[in-house]
């Protein structure tokens, strides 16, 4: 049985007619930029995340840059960021003139901790980017207790919820989202958003996303051209009511793996305390990760490693990452392996993954 790493088409099949109808209505209206669909999605997504504001932008990377700028990050500042994350989390920092300072992660959760952040703090620390990697949850409150604002990179955490009902995106000072098509809530192209309950930050982001202007006449800031378009907003609006159901399907997929015995063959990801992750990726660990990836791929099962070269070792980050010792990052980078995960992953597919790995068990 072939089992894809992602399955984005099956969950969308049931709402295909609704999506097509929404796109058709937008084409008929002829409004494509910062119109009623964007405004409605912003209101609905803010309500979903439990924040006062959501601001749609062009993509998740722009969201990071604009959120950092809204926080006042600039030349001479330092921003702490994990190295075990998608490159964009760190890439956004130099665009503000600030310096990225890489911190370690807990390889069990793949997230930063208050301890790893504290070890990287200096008097120049202006903010911390806490990545909710693979849908797990970083300890935002513990980090903010260190006295520094936390920007949540929630790009992979749509649908995750805490036991107390709160969601990523409402845990720190400001948060960023990506709606890249493979995300838990995915557009049909690029898209992103920023959520916050700080009125001043929200207004600054809205100004920055439109060339630094509030009225298209007076330009108060050197801004950006970064706007979520009407088509993507409309498509996201159709999907948003289904997100929690899809997240439940992802959590069920994780249970299928546990019940099928995957934990006897590899190290399963550890859920952060008090969290119910909507696993964007289900990433296990093994000292034989590359060998197991080959075995699964040969069996028609999607599997891949992520961030084998962490951000601090990327050529463009050499200036800030050279000589760092990040043992948790090194372990996570060396041993991780993503196995199939989707809202429709069933027990038979989990059994197929486990059977393929059992065949090479030592």
N, C-alpha and C positions, 0 to 999 in steps of 0.2 A: 504494500500500500504506500503510495506516495503521500508524504505529509509536508506541506509547504511551511517555511519558516514564518511567513505572514500569510494571512488569508483575509484580504480587505474586501474582496468581492462578495463573498457569501453573506456577511451581515448587511450589506447594502442592497441586496437583491429584493428584500421585502419592502424597501422604501424607494425603489427605482422610479416608480410612477410619480411619487410625490416630489422627488428631486427634479425630474424632467418638467413637471408642472411649475415648480418654483422658478426654474431657469427660464421657461417660456414667459412667465409673467414679468420677469425682470427685463427680458428683451422687449416685450411689448411696452413696458413703461419707459424704456430708453434712458434710465438714470443708472449710471455705472460707478460713480465715485462719491463716497460719503453721503449716501442717500438713506432712505427709510429702512432698507434691509440692514445696513451697518448699524444704524441707531438702535434698531430692534434687537439685533444680535448682542450688541454691547449691553443693553439692559438685561437681556435674558441670561447672558453669561455671568454678569455681575451677580445676579440673583442666585445662579447655580453655585458659584464659588463662595458666596456669602460675603462679598465685598460691596463697597459703595459704588465702585467705578470699574468698568472694563473699557479699554481703549483699543480699538482694532488697528493693527499696523500691518506692514507688508509681509513680514516674516518673523520668525523667532529670533534671528540674529539682530535685526533692527530693534526688536523689542528689548534685547539686552542693552544695546548701546543707548537707546532713548531712556531706559530706566536708570542706567548709571548716570547719565547726564542730568536727569531730573533730581537725583540724589545729590547733585553738586560735585560729582567726581570729576577731577581734572588734573592738570599737570602738578607733579609733586606728591600726589596721593598714591596710596597702595590699596589694591583690592585683592582680598584672599579668595582663592578659587581652587577647587580640587583639580588635580592633574588627570585623574581617571574619570573622564567625561568626554563628550563630543567637543571637538576643537573650538566650536563657536563660543562656548562658555568662557574660554580664556581669550579668544580672538577679539571679543568686544571691548576688552579693557584698554588696550593700547590706542584704540580709536578715540578715547576720551583724553589721551595724554597721560593717563595714570599707568602705574606699573603693576603687572600681575604678580602676585606672590602665591606660589603653589603650596597647597597643604595636602596632607595624606588623607586616606580614607580607611574605613573599617572594611576589610575584604569580605566580611560576612554579610554586611548590608550594602556594600558598594557606595556608602555615603560618608560625608565628612562627619566629624564629631566635635563637640565643644573642646575636647582635649587637642585634637589635631589643629583646630583653628587657633586656640590659645598659643600653641607652640609657634605659630607663624605670625602672630600679631606684633606690631611695632607702633610707636607713636604716630606713624603716618597712615595707619590703617583707616580707611574711609568707609569701607563696606565689605561685606562677605557675600559671595555668591554661593548659596547652598543648593546644590543640584539634587533633585529628587530622582535619582538615577534608576532607570528601568521601571519606574512606578513606585519604588519604595520611598520612604519619607525621612529626610534629614531632620535632626533635632533642632528645629528653628528656635524654639523658646530658650533652650539651653545656650545656644550661640548668642542670641540677642542679650542674654543676661550678662555677657561679657562686656556689654556697653557699646556695641557697634551695630548699625543697621544691617539687616539681612535682606538681600534680594533673592527670592526663591526662583530658581530656574526650574519651572514646573512643566517643561516641554514634554516630558515623558510620563506625566502623572495625572492626566485627565481621567477622571473616574475614580481615583483613589480617594478614600475617606478615612477619617480617624474614628475611633470608637465613640468619641463624644459628639460626632456629627460634623465636625469641622473638616475643611478640605484644604489641600495644597492650593496656594494662591491667596489664602486669607490668613496665613500663619505668621508672615513677616511684615516688613514695612512696605514692600512692593514685590510683584511677581511677574514673570514673563512666561509666555506660552508660544508654542509652535503648532501650527495646524498643517504641517507637511502631510501629504497624502497617507503615509504609513503610520501616522500617529493614532492614538486611541480615538481622538476626535480629529478627523482629517479632512481638509479641503480637497478640491480637485485642482490643486496648484499650490502655490505658496500662500501663506497667511500666518498671522500671529496676533497676539494681544498682550496687553499689560493690565494687571488687576491691582487695585489698591483701595484702601479706605481713607486715604489721606487726600483731602480735596485739593490741596495745593500741588501735590505731586501729580495728580490726575490732570489738572489744568495745564501744568508744565508739559506733560507728555502730549496732550492734545495740540499744544502750540508747536512743539518740536516736530511732530509728525507732518505738519503742513508748513514747511519752510520757515518756522518760527513766527507764524502769523496767526492771529485770532480772527481776522476779518478779511483776509486776502488783499488788504491795502497797506497796512502798517506791519513791518517786519521787526519784531522786538528781539529776536534771537537768530543766530546762525543755525538754522534748523535742518530738517531732512525732508525728503519727499518719500514718505513711508505710510501708505494708507491701505487698509484692507478694502478690497473692492466689493461692489454690491453682489456680483455673482457668487463669490466665495462666501460672503456673509449669509446669503440666502441658502446656499447648500448646507452651511454649518447649522443654520437655524432648523432645517429639516432633521438633521442628525441629532441635535442636542437632546431632545426628549428621549432618545434611545440610548444615550451614553451610559446611564446607570445599569441598564440591562446588559449592555455589552461588557461593562466592567464586571458584573456578576459572572458572566460567561468566562472571563479571563481568570477570575478567582476559582471558578469550578475547574478550569483547565489545570491550575496548580494543584488542586486536590486530586485530580485524576492521576497526575504524575506521582504524588505522594502515595496514593493507594496502589498504584501499579508497581511500586518498589524502586523508583528511580533513585531515591536517597540511599539505597544499598550499593549503588554503583558510582555515584558522584556526590559531591557536596551541594545540597540544595541552598538557594538563597535564603537568608534569614530575614524574616519580617521585622521591621522596626517596631519597637514597643508601642502598643496602642494604635497600630495602623492596619488597614485592610487594603493592601495595594491592588490596584488594577494593573496587573503586570503588562506593561508595554512590551517588554521582553522578559523571557524566563531564562535567566542566566545562571548556569550551574558552574561548579569549579572542579577541575581534575588536573593532576600533574601530567595526565596523558591527553590533554584537551585537543591538541592538534591531531593526534592519532584517532581520537573518537570522532572528531569532525569529519575526517576522511571516511570513516566507516559509515557514518550516518548519510553523508552525501552519496556514497556509492550505493546505498540502499534506497535512494530517492527521497531522503528525509532532509529537509532544510536545516542547516546548522552553520553557524559562523562565529568567529571570534570578534570581539569588539575592543577597540582602543589598545591593540597590542603594543603600539608605540604611544605612550601617554603624552598628554599635551606638553608637558615640560621638556620632553625630549624631541619634539618636532623642530625641524630646522628654523622656522620663523620665531620660535620661542627660546632659542639658544641663549640669547642675552640674559634672560631671566631664569632659565631652568638649569643651567650648567652646574654640575657638582652637587645637586640636591640628592639627599638620601630619603626616599619615601618608600619604606618597606611594604606597607599595606598596598600601595599603588602597584609596586612591582609584582606582588603576589597576584593581585586581581588581574593585572594585564597579562601575566604569563599563563594563568590557569583557567580563565573564563571561557565559557562556551554557551552560546545562546541556542536553545532548542526550540522547536515550534511552539508558538503561542498565538492564540486568537480568541475572539469571543465564541467561536464555534468548535474549539478543540474538544473532542470527545474522548471517552475512555478507550475506545478502540485505537485511536491515534496515539494516545499516551502509551498503550500497550505495545504498539508497533515500535515506538522509540526505545522503550525499555528492552524489547526483544532484540533489537539490533545491537544495543550496547552489551546485553548479556552474552551475546555470541563471542565477544572479545574479552570477556571478563577474565582477569588473571587471578 
